[in-house]
Amino acid sequence: MNNLTAAEYAIKSLPAVLRDRDVFHDKYGRVFVTLGHIQPSDRVLSILKYIPHSAGKWRKGASCYQRVFWGGVASFVSGLTELPPQYITYDHHFGTRLPEVPRSEIAFYFSPEDRLKEIIDSGPKDILEERAASLSHELNTHLGLPYSRLGVTGSVLWKAHDPLFSDLNMNVYGLEASWALQKGYQTLEKASDSITLRRDEDWAATAARMLNRSPELTNTDIHRLLERRTGIHLNGHCVGITPVLLPDEAPILHGAERYTTLGHEPVTTVVKIIDDRFGLFTPSIYPCTTDSTDPRNGVSRLIIYEGAFRGLLRSGDVVQVKGMLQSVVPQDGIREPFTQVMIGSMNGAGSEYMRLL
């Protein structure tokens, strides 16, 4: 098949449902990251992140890999050119064509939890693995997060990392553990000698990317949003931790609804967030209200796939949003159709945003 054969931690028997940020390789060595918790049963909605390339910086065994995804919807769309036609299919839930790898094309699946357990049980092999083990210990000791609710992702997961340039990224799994971390950052900083929270100046690169992707926002708009974002340094080194829903916690099952995009351009409206429970995850899902006099009776849900805006809203926030207006038709025959705004759609890439009011 290819030379990806010696990963003792790779699980060839796929889980029934892949989770957001799970990593897998297809039969041709392409490396994908699962996108979001709304997943079809026979395919995997995912992002192509690395491709085999002789000049690539990332190495696994004798193979080299080049990174093709750098964040944001525009990068996601550009990666579609690297995919075979059978990987792009019309998705009736989302009402558009999306990259969804057939499960039959997946060669290796990598478990973030098992990889972390391997690092802890066998001992770290390099500084990035040391940080993964150390951070897991801090989260368990000071916040009581079970090791079973933590995992390592990114290139460290599939052992293609290089300590000279690779980052460490981790996942925290489940509603309870994710909110415990979200509410416990201040406690963690006070209790741990090795952890500090990221300050305003640490978000400069993030702010620049947000300005580039959403040019209608001002520096003040972005500063107000990033005040909501919390990140950590472990002994001076930035580590990303992303909340991930467990499959049985997902509020929307694939196929339970059908979306139809209304119009060809993003719309701008103002909404009030009424529930932020699922806002930490991808997609961020926020039931909301609006005073709009639109004949469609306004917008009752905001759904966000753009990672730059994930997890930044709270119940009670009043927000100006610009995204694609969509009709949502539940398939259970019980709920009435409603409208939502999606930020992070393929159609609206580069012109969607949200602004705290």
Secondary structure, DSSP 4 states (H G I P E B T S, - for coil): --S----TTEESS--SSPPTT-EEEETTS-EEEE--S---SSEEEEEEEEEE-TT-SEEETTEEEEE---SSHHHHHHGGGGS-GGGEEEETTTTEEEEEEEGGGEEEEE-HHHHHHHHHHH--SSHHHHHHHHHHHHHHHHH---GGGEEEEGGGTTT---TTT--EEEEEESHHHHHHHHHHHHHHHHH-SSEEE--GGGGHHHHHHHHHH-TTS-HHHHHHHHTT---EEETTEEEEEEEE--GGG-SS-TTSEEEEE-SSS-EEEEEEE---TBTTSSSEEEEEE-----TT----EEEE--GGGTT---TT-EEEEEEEEEEEEESSSSSPPEEEEEES-STTTTT-EEEE-
